[in-house]
Amino acid sequence: GAAVAVALQSRGFDVLVLEADASLDSRKQGYGLTIQRQDAMQAMGINLAQDDAPSTSHYTFSADGAILGFFGEAFGDKSKVRRESDASGRFIHIPRQKLRARVVEQLRPGTI
């Protein structure tokens, strides 16, 4: 609802979002998302680069939580100094709650 409201407001529409949650933080929003293309975010005026949680290492787990395998540069020197530019072309990894907050920040006051 919030993303559609941002898009509609950018086109000059007056919008009211009816939200069941009492506040933005009233419930957890899940783990995170990988944003592969940022076209829609950029069209709404949202820059996610500052909130990126880059992932350069990946683990594979069994159903009981045991590590089955690993690949990437987990704790290497490169990962400690890694800095991405806005136009790096790399996917953005962002916690769902942070993404939701960035979208809501774009809404006019009183929309929700």
VOPAGU-2260 file (C-alpha; in pm, 1 decimal, decimal comma):
REM VOPAGU-2260
SITE   aa  ch    i         X         Y         Z
SITE  GLY   A    0       0,0       0,0       0,0
SITE  ALA   A    1     269,6     251,2      92,5
SITE  ALA   A    2     467,5     202,8    -229,8
SITE  VAL   A    3     154,9     249,0    -441,9
SITE  ALA   A    4      69,1     559,5    -238,0
SITE  VAL   A    5     416,3     707,7    -303,7
SITE  ALA   A    6     378,3     644,3    -676,6
SITE  LEU   A    7      29,2     795,5    -686,5
SITE  GLN   A    8     133,4    1099,0    -482,5
SITE  SER   A    9     423,0    1159,9    -721,5
SITE  ARG   A   10     160,2    1184,1    -996,8
SITE  GLY   A   11     -43,0    1439,3    -800,1
SITE  PHE   A   12    -309,7    1216,2    -645,5
SITE  ASP   A   13    -435,6    1258,9    -290,2
SITE  VAL   A   14    -405,9     921,4    -119,4
SITE  LEU   A   15    -507,4     769,9     212,6
SITE  VAL   A   16    -352,6     438,7     322,0
SITE  LEU   A   17    -555,3     236,5     571,7
SITE  GLU   A   18    -302,8      39,4     777,2
SITE  ALA   A   19    -395,2    -237,1    1021,9
SITE  ASP   A   20     -69,6    -203,9    1219,8
SITE  ALA   A   21     -69,9      54,1    1498,5
SITE  SER   A   22     278,8     171,9    1400,4
SITE  LEU   A   23     563,1      95,6    1163,4
SITE  ASP   A   24     737,1    -111,7    1431,1
SITE  SER   A   25     434,2    -295,0    1572,3
SITE  ARG   A   26     538,3    -625,8    1411,8
SITE  LYS   A   27     841,8    -780,0    1250,9
SITE  GLN   A   28     856,2    -770,3     872,7
SITE  GLY   A   29    1071,7   -1075,1     810,0
SITE  TYR   A   30    1437,2   -1113,9     726,8
SITE  GLY   A   31    1540,8    -913,1     424,7
SITE  LEU   A   32    1519,7    -863,8      53,2
SITE  THR   A   33    1757,9    -858,3    -237,1
SITE  ILE   A   34    1670,3    -573,8    -471,0
SITE  GLN   A   35    1794,5    -675,8    -813,7
SITE  ARG   A   36    1680,7    -367,1   -1001,8
SITE  GLN   A   37    1630,8     -30,6    -842,2
SITE  ASP   A   38    1429,4     132,9   -1120,8
SITE  ALA   A   39    1106,5     145,6    -920,1
SITE  MET   A   40    1281,0     268,7    -605,3
SITE  GLN   A   41    1459,1     542,6    -799,2
SITE  ALA   A   42    1134,4     644,7    -969,2
SITE  MET   A   43     986,6     697,5    -622,0
SITE  GLY   A   44    1290,2     902,8    -512,7
SITE  ILE   A   45    1420,4     634,4    -276,6
SITE  ASN   A   46    1795,9     574,6    -256,2
SITE  LEU   A   47    1874,3     247,0     -78,2
SITE  ALA   A   48    2254,1     266,3    -107,0
SITE  GLN   A   49    2290,0     402,9     248,6
SITE  ASP   A   50    2097,6     106,6     391,5
SITE  ASP   A   51    2267,2    -167,8     193,6
SITE  ALA   A   52    2383,2    -466,1     397,7
SITE  PRO   A   53    2628,2    -612,8     146,4
SITE  SER   A   54    2664,1    -984,5     143,9
SITE  THR   A   55    2990,5   -1122,3      13,6
SITE  SER   A   56    2963,9   -1460,1     183,5
SITE  HIS   A   57    2701,7   -1727,4     174,5
SITE  TYR   A   58    2633,2   -2030,9     389,5
SITE  THR   A   59    2417,2   -2333,1     312,7
SITE  PHE   A   60    2246,8   -2497,1     610,9
SITE  SER   A   61    2073,5   -2828,8     667,2
SITE  ALA   A   62    1721,5   -2843,0     810,0
SITE  ASP   A   63    1865,4   -2882,4    1161,4
SITE  GLY   A   64    2094,0   -2579,5    1123,7
SITE  ALA   A   65    2426,5   -2750,5    1052,5
SITE  ILE   A   66    2651,8   -2573,3     802,8
SITE  LEU   A   67    2663,9   -2774,2     482,2
SITE  GLY   A   68    2886,6   -2543,0     286,3
SITE  PHE   A   69    3026,0   -2194,0     247,1
SITE  PHE   A   70    3139,4   -1974,7     -37,4
SITE  GLY   A   71    3245,7   -1612,1     -66,1
SITE  GLU   A   72    3499,2   -1389,1     101,7
SITE  ALA   A   73    3341,4   -1396,1     450,2
SITE  PHE   A   74    3611,8   -1264,4     669,4
SITE  GLY   A   75    3873,5   -1169,5     412,6
SITE  ASP   A   76    4045,9    -832,9     401,5
SITE  LYS   A   77    3836,8    -719,6     103,4
SITE  SER   A   78    3509,8    -753,1     293,1
SITE  LYS   A   79    3628,9    -521,7     573,5
SITE  VAL   A   80    3700,0    -228,2     343,6
SITE  ARG   A   81    3436,9    -294,7      77,9
SITE  ARG   A   82    3247,8      18,0     -28,2
SITE  GLU   A   83    2989,1      18,3    -302,3
SITE  SER   A   84    2908,6     312,3    -523,2
SITE  ASP   A   85    2549,7     396,8    -609,0
SITE  ALA   A   86    2605,5     277,7    -966,0
SITE  SER   A   87    2800,7     -40,0    -891,1
SITE  GLY   A   88    2539,9    -263,2   -1054,0
SITE  ARG   A   89    2549,9    -499,4    -755,0
SITE  PHE   A   90    2223,4    -608,4    -599,8
SITE  ILE   A   91    2114,8    -427,0    -282,6
SITE  HIS   A   92    2052,3    -639,2      27,0
SITE  ILE   A   93    1824,1    -463,8     274,0
SITE  PRO   A   94    1627,0    -560,6     585,8
SITE  ARG   A   95    1252,5    -556,9     511,6
SITE  GLN   A   96    1179,3    -317,3     797,2
SITE  LYS   A   97    1435,8     -68,3     666,3
SITE  LEU   A   98    1287,5     -86,3     315,7
SITE  ARG   A   99     940,6     -31,0     455,5
SITE  ALA   A  100    1064,9     271,3     653,6
SITE  ARG   A  101    1228,7     425,4     344,3
SITE  VAL   A  102     904,8     392,8     146,6
SITE  VAL   A  103     692,2     539,7     429,1
SITE  GLU   A  104     935,6     834,1     463,9
SITE  GLN   A  105     842,3     938,7     109,5
SITE  LEU   A  106     473,2     974,3     194,2
SITE  ARG   A  107     313,9    1309,0     268,0
SITE  PRO   A  108     226,8    1357,7     636,6
SITE  GLY   A  109    -114,8    1216,0     726,0
SITE  THR   A  110    -121,4     963,5     442,3
SITE  ILE   A  111    -130,0     662,9     677,5
